[in-house]
Amino acid sequence: MLLSIVIPVYNEKNTILDILNKIKELPKSLDREIIIVDDGSKDGTREILEKLKNEKNYHIIFKTKNSGKGDSLIVGFKESKGDYVIIQDADLEYDPMDYLKLLEEIQKNPKTVVYGSRFLGTYKDMSSLHYVGNKLLTLVTNILYGVYLTDMETCYKLFPGDFIRNVKIKAKRFEFEPEITAKIIKAGYKITELPINYYGRSFSEGKKITWKDGFSAILSLIKYRFTN
């Protein structure tokens, strides 16, 4: 079994090596490829990644200009070869050790996508704005799509490789999360949630998503409820 770990990166020089070291700490029995898509970083991240280009298991892609997290994920998914594919942010908000229980769950049913829910697990330092925004977007998802999720906006989404490589994704920015959730449900896949650990960071520490992205997410949820 091969796991593809897709990491979209934009201006993460302070954390990129730390998260890669955490991934290295996973059991050696877990066969993995690490696909890093740099979205036009200008803070020194690219120079760090240049030094890793020839290391085993790293596939590093440099985009010439910043075009958004969604676009970087699309690029990474196309390059993946894994039986399963997971998204990993380039900061330290999520713990890669949580991959193991997500993988155990997805192998039970080939028509399952597994989400790591922060609200079923342990979450720390999440701002009130992000807490309310996450809860609201998840509620809208549940109402529109007739599901019962606790954390639609989570980063940790584990997909069957063939599904994520073949689904058509249009989102270029943070509206990726509602779009892929809508398309998973409409494709007949069950979304299973498992508890994960989450350690939030502030805007001063590099967090990029804002309240404006929340409005885009709601519009995406409505749009994809009625269109493809």
Secondary structure in CASP SS format (residue, H / E / C, confidence):
PFRMAT SS
TARGET T0000
AUTHOR 0000-0000-0000
METHOD secondary structure of the structure
MODEL  1
M C 1.00
L E 1.00
L E 1.00
S E 1.00
I E 1.00
V E 1.00
I E 1.00
P E 1.00
V E 1.00
Y C 1.00
N C 1.00
E C 1.00
K C 1.00
N C 1.00
T C 1.00
I H 1.00
L H 1.00
D H 1.00
I H 1.00
L H 1.00
N H 1.00
K H 1.00
I H 1.00
K H 1.00
E C 1.00
L C 1.00
P C 1.00
K C 1.00
S C 1.00
L C 1.00
D E 1.00
R E 1.00
E E 1.00
I E 1.00
I E 1.00
I E 1.00
V E 1.00
D E 1.00
D C 1.00
G C 1.00
S C 1.00
K C 1.00
D C 1.00
G C 1.00
T H 1.00
R H 1.00
E H 1.00
I H 1.00
L H 1.00
E H 1.00
K C 1.00
L C 1.00
K C 1.00
N C 1.00
E C 1.00
K C 1.00
N C 1.00
Y E 1.00
H E 1.00
I E 1.00
I E 1.00
F E 1.00
K C 1.00
T C 1.00
K C 1.00
N C 1.00
S C 1.00
G C 1.00
K H 1.00
G H 1.00
D H 1.00
S H 1.00
L H 1.00
I H 1.00
V H 1.00
G H 1.00
F H 1.00
K H 1.00
E H 1.00
S C 1.00
K C 1.00
G C 1.00
D C 1.00
Y E 1.00
V E 1.00
I E 1.00
I E 1.00
Q C 1.00
D C 1.00
A C 1.00
D C 1.00
L C 1.00
E C 1.00
Y E 1.00
D C 1.00
P H 1.00
M H 1.00
D H 1.00
Y H 1.00
L H 1.00
K H 1.00
L H 1.00
L H 1.00
E H 1.00
E H 1.00
I H 1.00
Q C 1.00
K C 1.00
N C 1.00
P C 1.00
K C 1.00
T E 1.00
V E 1.00
V E 1.00
Y E 1.00
G E 1.00
S E 1.00
R E 1.00
F E 1.00
L E 1.00
G E 1.00
T E 1.00
Y E 1.00
K E 1.00
D C 1.00
M C 1.00
S C 1.00
S H 1.00
L H 1.00
H H 1.00
Y H 1.00
V H 1.00
G H 1.00
N H 1.00
K H 1.00
L H 1.00
L H 1.00
T H 1.00
L H 1.00
V H 1.00
T H 1.00
N H 1.00
I H 1.00
L H 1.00
Y H 1.00
G C 1.00
V C 1.00
Y C 1.00
L C 1.00
T C 1.00
D C 1.00
M C 1.00
E C 1.00
T C 1.00
C C 1.00
Y C 1.00
K E 1.00
L E 1.00
F E 1.00
P E 1.00
G H 1.00
D H 1.00
F H 1.00
I H 1.00
R H 1.00
N H 1.00
V C 1.00
K C 1.00
I C 1.00
K C 1.00
A C 1.00
K C 1.00
R C 1.00
F C 1.00
E C 1.00
F H 1.00
E H 1.00
P H 1.00
E H 1.00
I H 1.00
T H 1.00
A H 1.00
K H 1.00
I H 1.00
I H 1.00
K H 1.00
A C 1.00
G C 1.00
Y C 1.00
K E 1.00
I E 1.00
T E 1.00
E E 1.00
L E 1.00
P E 1.00
I E 1.00
N E 1.00
Y E 1.00
Y E 1.00
G C 1.00
R C 1.00
S C 1.00
F H 1.00
S H 1.00
E H 1.00
G C 1.00
K C 1.00
K C 1.00
I C 1.00
T C 1.00
W H 1.00
K H 1.00
D H 1.00
G H 1.00
F H 1.00
S H 1.00
A H 1.00
I H 1.00
L H 1.00
S H 1.00
L H 1.00
I H 1.00
K H 1.00
Y H 1.00
R H 1.00
F H 1.00
T C 1.00
N C 1.00
END
